Amino acid sequence: MVNLYSFIKQSDDFIKLEANELLFVEYTCVQEETKFGIWSDSNYFAFVLSGKKMWRTIYHDYEVEKGDILFIKKGANLTHQFFEDEFCAIFFFIPDDFIKTFFSKNTSFLNASQKQLSNQDAVLRVKSNQLLENYRESISSYLTLDQKPSSQLIKLKFEELLLSLCVSKDHQDLADYLVSLCQDQTYHMTRIMEENFGYNLKIEDYAKLCHMSLSKFKKTFKDHYKITPGLWLKQRKLDLALHHLLNTDLPINQLSFESGFEDPSHFIRVFKQKYNTTPLKYRNLQTNT
């Protein structure tokens, strides 16, 4: 899977504004594949300017077109590209450390108790309003300037966005998620895993998403789940694949991709180890009974 944040950060093909890890970018889709796997170790907003695209989480699809806004939590997604019109959007990448610093200066937004986010998905639709539209236009104007604004101004624009969302009653779910980044690390790890088990990420990637060293991640994970990350991920991917196998007509190649396995042969081998038959034979047997 491609790390979208790192790819854009290192590329010279996009118009962008940067201040340390903060990143505004006018993103024009360069992928040639219809379906593509991406991940990002930074949360990001997508303000869609033109075209159409779909972000797919483990559980839902989010199709967007001009005027729509998505908030994509750090982690992985499958994307579906439509080629009728060129897809263009402004992406705002906001790392956790900046969000935590923002709340340390605005403590009135911090709730006393941990909000349960188990019903939240890895992608949130953001209701557009005039304030956000004006904000998007202001960033668009900055991107066209010959002389780029200072790092201090870029940071202030990111703080302005967070403040606008936190005071709005229309964006409470998003505000709850942002606040959760400042709270219990183990709970945050469980949300990362539940929202991202169905993708072909490395254990090191999960550790990075949780802001832990690899050794700390493995220890914290085993203390909580009483099993190693590798075994847990294999079982969850198999459960997801079994669901797809029995409830969709996806071909095995596509099914293995959408369940997070490295390739179809790896999926078939792991499936056969558990169920003593191939996925296709298992599907046919269940269909005929």
FENKAGI-V441993 format. One record per residue. N is the residue number from 1. RES is the residue in one small letter. PHI is phi in whole degrees, 0 to 359 (* if undefined). PSI is psi in degrees with one decimal (* if undefined). Layout:
BEGIN
n: (N N)
res: (RES RES)
phi: (PHI PHI)
psi: (PSI PSI)
END
This chain:
BEGIN
n: (1 2 3 4 5 6 7 8 9 10 11 12 13 14 15 16 17 18 19 20 21 22 23 24 25 26 27 28 29 30 31 32 33 34 35 36 37 38 39 40 41 42 43 44 45 46 47 48 49 50 51 52 53 54 55 56 57 58 59 60 61 62 63 64 65 66 67 68 69 70 71 72 73 74 75 76 77 78 79 80 81 82 83 84 85 86 87 88 89 90 91 92 93 94 95 96 97 98 99 100 101 102 103 104 105 106 107 108 109 110 111 112 113 114 115 116 117 118 119 120 121 122 123 124 125 126 127 128 129 130 131 132 133 134 135 136 137 138 139 140 141 142 143 144 145 146 147 148 149 150 151 152 153 154 155 156 157 158 159 160 161 162 163 164 165 166 167 168 169 170 171 172 173 174 175 176 177 178 179 180 181 182 183 184 185 186 187 188 189 190 191 192 193 194 195 196 197 198 199 200 201 202 203 204 205 206 207 208 209 210 211 212 213 214 215 216 217 218 219 220 221 222 223 224 225 226 227 228 229 230 231 232 233 234 235 236 237 238 239 240 241 242 243 244 245 246 247 248 249 250 251 252 253 254 255 256 257 258 259 260 261 262 263 264 265 266 267 268 269 270 271 272 273 274 275 276 277 278 279 280 281 282 283 284 285 286 287 288 289)
res: (m v n l y s f i k q s d d f i k l e a n e l l f v e y t c v q e e t k f g i w s d s n y f a f v l s g k k m w r t i y h d y e v e k g d i l f i k k g a n l t h q f f e d e f c a i f f f i p d d f i k t f f s k n t s f l n a s q k q l s n q d a v l r v k s n q l l e n y r e s i s s y l t l d q k p s s q l i k l k f e e l l l s l c v s k d h q d l a d y l v s l c q d q t y h m t r i m e e n f g y n l k i e d y a k l c h m s l s k f k k t f k d h y k i t p g l w l k q r k l d l a l h h l l n t d l p i n q l s f e s g f e d p s h f i r v f k q k y n t t p l k y r n l q t n t)
phi: (* 273 281 299 299 295 299 292 301 269 271 257 269 236 278 210 236 227 216 57 271 287 209 259 212 273 256 252 298 249 288 261 282 292 243 210 261 227 213 214 271 231 298 208 261 236 262 278 262 198 77 215 206 229 260 244 266 299 251 216 249 233 269 229 216 310 95 278 229 239 248 250 293 305 139 245 210 262 243 239 260 256 254 297 227 294 274 222 208 261 260 243 266 234 289 303 300 293 297 296 296 301 287 293 265 228 293 295 275 279 275 290 247 289 283 277 250 296 269 278 267 283 233 238 283 251 292 283 212 296 296 291 294 297 296 300 295 294 291 302 292 297 293 269 290 292 259 289 295 290 300 297 292 299 298 296 293 292 296 300 296 298 296 300 286 289 269 268 290 284 234 295 300 293 299 299 295 300 296 298 294 267 252 308 291 293 299 299 298 296 291 302 291 295 270 225 292 270 229 275 255 276 302 298 293 297 299 295 298 268 56 233 293 299 293 293 299 299 292 298 297 291 298 275 266 62 202 284 303 298 292 298 296 299 292 294 293 296 298 294 298 296 299 297 298 267 241 223 251 302 296 302 301 291 297 295 296 281 253 91 275 299 196 302 294 296 299 299 295 293 297 293 299 272 252 60 199 280 303 294 295 297 299 297 295 291 292 268 253)
psi: (145.0 131.2 102.8 -43.6 -48.9 -38.8 -47.6 -41.6 -38.4 -9.8 148.7 10.3 -1.0 150.0 124.1 160.6 134.3 144.9 99.9 -119.0 -8.5 144.4 120.5 137.0 138.0 109.1 119.0 126.1 130.0 -2.2 141.6 -20.8 147.2 -44.1 137.7 140.2 129.4 159.0 161.9 135.6 11.6 137.3 151.4 152.1 147.3 110.1 108.9 126.3 -34.3 164.3 -166.6 143.7 159.2 130.3 132.1 124.2 -176.7 -32.1 -26.0 162.6 141.3 98.6 134.4 154.2 -173.9 129.5 -14.8 154.7 131.9 148.9 121.2 116.5 151.7 138.9 -156.3 156.8 156.5 138.1 149.2 122.7 132.7 135.2 8.6 -42.2 152.1 130.6 127.5 137.6 159.0 121.6 136.2 109.0 123.2 107.2 159.3 -41.3 -38.0 -41.1 -42.7 -40.5 -39.7 -46.1 -26.6 -24.7 -11.9 63.5 -15.9 -19.0 -11.5 125.8 153.4 -32.1 152.1 123.1 137.3 121.5 20.4 -23.1 -3.7 145.4 175.0 -11.7 136.5 133.5 136.5 120.2 123.2 149.1 178.1 -35.1 -45.0 -34.9 -41.9 -37.8 -45.8 -40.9 -37.4 -39.1 -39.4 -40.0 -37.0 -37.6 -21.5 -7.6 141.9 -41.5 114.8 147.4 161.5 161.1 -36.7 -41.8 -39.5 -43.4 -40.9 -35.9 -36.1 -40.4 -37.5 -42.1 -47.3 -41.9 -42.5 -39.5 -37.9 -27.4 -5.4 130.9 -20.2 -12.0 35.8 -39.6 -42.5 -42.5 -39.7 -41.4 -45.1 -42.5 -36.3 -23.4 -18.5 -2.4 -154.3 124.8 -36.9 -42.5 -41.8 -39.3 -42.7 -35.7 -40.6 -45.7 -43.4 -30.8 -9.2 10.3 -23.8 29.1 157.9 69.2 153.9 159.6 -37.0 -34.4 -42.0 -40.7 -41.5 -41.6 -30.2 3.1 44.1 153.3 162.4 -42.5 -41.1 -39.7 -47.7 -41.1 -46.8 -41.0 -47.8 -35.3 -35.9 -48.0 -12.0 30.1 157.8 154.9 -40.6 -45.3 -39.8 -45.7 -41.5 -43.1 -41.8 -37.4 -39.0 -40.8 -42.4 -43.0 -39.7 -39.4 -47.1 -39.0 -39.7 -17.5 0.0 170.1 26.1 135.6 156.0 -38.9 -48.4 -37.9 -42.0 -38.4 -44.7 -3.2 0.2 14.1 155.6 -43.3 167.8 -38.8 -37.9 -44.2 -48.3 -40.3 -46.3 -40.2 -42.8 -33.5 -35.1 -40.9 0.2 26.0 167.7 158.2 -42.1 -42.1 -38.3 -45.5 -46.5 -38.9 -43.4 -34.0 -33.3 1.4 *)
END
